[in-house]
Amino acid sequence: MAKKKTARKKRFWALKVFIITIVIAAGISLATESLTGRISAPAAVFMLLVIILIGVVFDIVAIAVASCDPAPFVSMASRKIKRARIAIKLLQNADIVSNICGDVIGDVCGIVSGATGAAIAVKISAGSGSFVWAIAISSLIAAVTVSGRAFGKSVALKNNKDIVNMISYLFMFFAKDKRSGRNAGKKEA
């Protein structure tokens, strides 16, 4: 019975990811498109760098969760440290966490950064009519994104326990304690 339920969850996971991706991509695209047209070129470049940074950070989380050993968190959970239970849940669902963080959010940020870069190129080269800006900006975006992710992967692999610990600590503040209805983060030792 449990195998059928797990198989059904996996079958519908692709559909859930499809819907999540559409919602996130539409939201980010709408925000960046509406802002890019109204702000100056330097502010648009700053927004672009923030989008790239978000993609890199979520890629780091995806790699850290996928590569982390759960043993230290099991030990912490035995000592009743609440964030360890959250870390264990993250690690038990590493495929889903990695998919959402790396594939959905990271890749959507990569795609949106390309569209934002195109809008910036149009804004910068409005008077000149030259396509050189578009090539330069898209090449720079690709280089910054790829090098940022490469650097992030090595950081994630070397510091996976610390990253999972930090993420679980952040999640703890958003989780409600089922027994008291209070924020679970207030009881952490």
C-alpha positions, 0 to 999 in steps of 0.5 A: 500500500505504501509503495503505491502511494509513493509511486503515485506521489512521484507520478504527480511530482512532475505536474506539481513542478510544472505548475510551481515553475509557471507560477514562479517564472510568471511572478519573477518575469512580471516583476522584472519586466515592470521594473526594468522599463521604469528604472535607470540602466544602473538600477536595472543592472543591480536588479539583474545581479540580484536575480543572478545571486538568487539563482546561485544561492538556491543552487548552493542550497540544492547541492548542499542538501543533495550531498549532506550526510544526515548522521550529524543531524540524527545525533542532534535530533537525539539531543532534542535539538529542533532544527535537527528534525527540520534538517532531517526532513530536508535531507529525507526529501533531498530530491524534491528540495534539490529539484525546487531549489536548483532546477525550478528557482535556479533555472528560472532565475537564469532564464529571467536574468537573460530576459532582463539582460535583453531589456537592459541591452535595449535600454542602453543601445536605444539610440545607437541601434547596435547589436554589440550591446546585446551580445556583450550583455548576454555573454557577461550574464552567461559568464557571471551565472556559470562562474557563480554556480561553479563557485557555489557548487564547490562551496556547497560541497565543502560546507554542506553540513553548515548550509543545511544547518543554517537552512533548517534554522531559517525554516525553524522560524517559519514552522509552527509548533503543533502542540502549542501553536507558537513559533518553533524558533522561540524554543531553540537551544 
